[in-house]
């Protein structure tokens, strides 16, 4: 028997939870015997019902994961546990754990000291006590192996893909715009994007920014730059359907991030027929290949130059749209779930030491 730690169903959807949800939807079809367990405070009830989630324990959060979950598993003869969302029960050893990236080490200023401290204590032990480690790109695999001195054979790449909601929709007539989508943090380089947009000598396009806005207003410098530019429009958090429409209507999607373990938004944009500009850093060249226009995240003039080039060159935009659609075909949630099952299948063929 194989169990999945479904604590991610109690958390708001970010890239990590999206990954866990989509992989789980495939696993339940590929392995009907698989079991999902979660604490009682589930946010995504419809998904929980589709997965046949069993609610166990009386605690929530980390306490549920570290106490209730391993106690329950011991009553089931300590089966293999799959963890998909960066955390796992530390004292339970018969497990496969997923770590998307080590952004908390590379960009510690983006995280609270409590979060950094907890992860710096927990993640090395989680890596050591997992039978197998999953991550989302070869870039992240290299970073994880180096940071935690793991053998490459212990780490398997199970990449992200694009959710079915992201598909091209008919564009409605309206103002022309460039789109940016992400959480607002230093590693995402919104500061550089806003500054680069201000350098553009054009009056044809606005900049739409979708995502949680709370950190913008906590940053007085960024807020001032945005408020002083009437061509920047803050959209806040939007639904997947709204985001698909935004991608489909944009003349360019810009993602000048300093650091990404994978980077789902460029793929979402490409699936919706939008040409993309991404930074030449971290995993993005691996994920996008020749389907994107690249910029240096450290050079606002380069970001501005690439935006200007794309919105003024229809043939380039058309080529990137075609290449983008082809690029998304390299990623598929079913294929990723099959890679995961292949990895755990090899584990189950091996004799195991004590698992509790």
Buried (B, 14 or more C-beta within 10 A) or exposed (E): EBBBBBBBBBBEEEBBBBBBBBBBBBBBEEBEEBBBBBBEBBEBEEBBEBBEBEEBBEBBEBEBBBBBBBEBBEEEEBBBBBBBBBBBBBEBBBBBBBBBBBBBBBBBEBBEEEEBEBBEEBBEEBBBBBBBBBBBBBBBBBBBBEBBEBEEEBBBBBBBBBBEBBBBBEEEEEEEBBBBBBBBBBBBBBBBBBBBBBEBEEEEBBBBBBBBBEBBEEBEEBBEBBEEBEBBBBBEEBEBEEBBBBBBBBBBBBBBBBBBBBBBBBBBBBBBBBBBBBBBBBBBBBBBEEBBBBBBBBBBEBBBBBBBBBBEBEEBBEBBBEBBBEBBEEBBBBBBBBBBBEBBEEEEEEEEEEBE
